Amino acid sequence: MIPANPPSRSALEDLRKPVQAKLAAAWASFMFLVIYIDYFHLYQPGEIDEIRAGLIFEFDISPTLMTVFFVIIAIPTLMVLLSLTLSAQVNRATNLIVASLYIPICVFNKVGVSWDWALYYGLTIGVEVLILAFILRSAWTWPRRTASPEALAVSLDNPPVIRA
């Protein structure tokens, strides 16, 4: 017997993706964007001369400054790994906290920029904040399991319990 409405052969299957994978992908995208924004920043007139003179954003280049920059970049880099390895509850909280803290960090990049570069920084910061908003939404709306006995008996880490 042929079903009344056979599935289309051209329909693509859209599987539900784990929240952890979405978060890791978002953090990876965020990091690629940060790296390229920093790289393209070097093309702005006078930037390399300022770096050669020992300045970044009006700050003297020092081991302390470079350590701060490293920490600022290391945290979202580690979030790629942590999003895939932390337990759901810790993962959710960590992503909510870190993404919330990085929004003002992204906006800080606009401080002291001339209006000539407003569109560029507006776009780059806008995309960064959109990715962080996606992370916040994904973590905030993390699906919860139902408390039914059947759901408690089945875990993603364990095979289903077969009752005789």
C-alpha positions in Angstrom: 0.0 0.0 0.0 1.4 3.4 -1.0 1.0 6.2 1.6 -1.4 9.0 0.7 1.3 11.7 0.9 4.7 10.1 0.3 7.6 12.2 1.5 9.2 14.3 -1.1 12.4 12.8 -2.4 13.9 16.3 -2.6 13.1 17.3 1.0 16.2 17.7 3.1 16.3 16.2 6.6 16.8 18.9 9.2 18.0 17.2 12.4 17.8 18.9 15.7 21.3 20.0 16.7 22.5 19.7 20.3 22.7 23.1 22.1 26.4 22.3 22.9 27.2 22.1 19.2 25.4 25.3 18.5 27.2 27.1 21.2 30.6 25.8 20.2 30.0 26.8 16.6 28.9 30.3 17.7 32.0 30.8 19.8 34.2 29.6 16.9 32.4 32.0 14.6 32.9 34.8 17.1 36.6 34.0 17.4 37.1 34.0 13.6 35.4 37.4 13.5 37.5 38.8 16.3 40.7 37.6 14.6 39.8 39.1 11.2 38.6 42.4 12.7 42.0 42.7 14.6 43.8 41.8 11.4 41.9 44.3 9.3 42.6 46.9 12.0 46.2 46.9 10.9 45.2 48.3 7.5 44.0 51.5 9.0 46.4 54.4 8.2 48.9 54.9 11.0 48.1 51.8 13.0 51.4 50.0 12.3 53.3 53.2 13.0 51.6 53.4 16.4 52.4 49.7 17.2 56.0 50.4 16.2 56.0 53.4 18.6 54.8 51.0 21.3 51.1 52.0 21.5 47.9 50.1 21.1 44.6 52.1 21.7 46.6 54.8 23.5 48.0 52.2 25.9 51.8 51.5 26.2 52.6 48.0 24.9 53.7 46.1 28.0 53.7 42.6 29.3 50.7 43.5 31.4 48.7 44.8 28.4 49.6 41.8 26.3 48.5 39.5 29.1 45.2 41.3 29.4 44.7 41.0 25.6 45.6 37.3 25.8 43.0 36.7 28.6 40.4 38.6 26.6 41.0 36.3 23.6 41.6 33.1 25.5 38.3 33.0 27.3 36.0 32.9 24.2 38.5 30.5 22.6 38.2 28.2 25.6 34.4 28.5 25.3 34.5 26.5 22.1 35.9 23.6 24.1 33.9 24.2 27.3 30.6 24.4 25.4 31.2 20.8 24.2 32.5 19.4 27.5 30.8 21.0 30.5 27.7 19.5 32.0 24.4 21.1 30.8 23.8 23.2 33.9 27.3 24.5 34.3 27.5 25.0 30.5 24.3 27.1 30.4 25.5 29.3 33.3 29.0 29.7 31.9 27.7 30.7 28.5 25.2 33.2 29.9 27.9 34.9 32.1 30.7 35.0 29.5 28.5 36.1 26.6 27.1 38.9 28.8 30.5 40.1 29.8 31.8 40.1 26.2 29.1 42.5 24.9 30.6 45.5 26.6 34.1 44.3 25.6 33.0 44.4 21.9 31.5 47.8 22.3 34.6 49.1 23.9 36.4 48.6 20.6 34.5 51.6 19.3 36.0 54.0 21.9 38.2 56.7 20.3 37.4 55.8 16.7 36.9 58.6 14.2 33.6 59.0 12.4 35.4 58.0 9.2 35.4 54.4 10.5 32.0 54.4 12.2 30.4 52.2 9.5 33.1 49.6 9.7 33.1 49.4 13.5 29.3 49.6 13.6 29.1 46.6 11.3 31.8 44.5 13.0 30.6 45.2 16.5 27.0 44.6 15.4 27.8 41.2 14.0 29.8 40.3 17.2 26.9 41.3 19.4 24.5 39.3 17.2 26.6 36.2 17.7 26.7 36.9 21.4 22.9 37.4 21.4 22.6 34.0 19.7 24.7 32.4 22.4 22.7 34.1 25.1 19.4 33.0 23.5 20.6 29.4 23.0 21.8 29.1 26.6 18.8 30.8 28.0 16.3 28.6 26.1 18.3 25.4 26.7 15.7 22.6 26.5 14.7 20.8 29.7 13.8 17.2 30.1 10.5 16.1 31.3 10.3 14.5 34.7 8.3 11.4 33.5 9.7 8.0 34.6 10.3 7.1 30.9 12.4 10.2 30.4 14.4 9.7 33.5 15.1 6.1 32.5 16.6 7.3 29.2 19.8 9.4 29.1 21.8 10.6 26.2 24.9 9.1 27.9 23.3 5.7 28.7 21.4 3.2 26.6 17.6 3.0 27.1 16.4 0.8 29.9 14.5 -2.2 28.6 11.8 -3.5 30.8 10.6 -7.1 30.6 
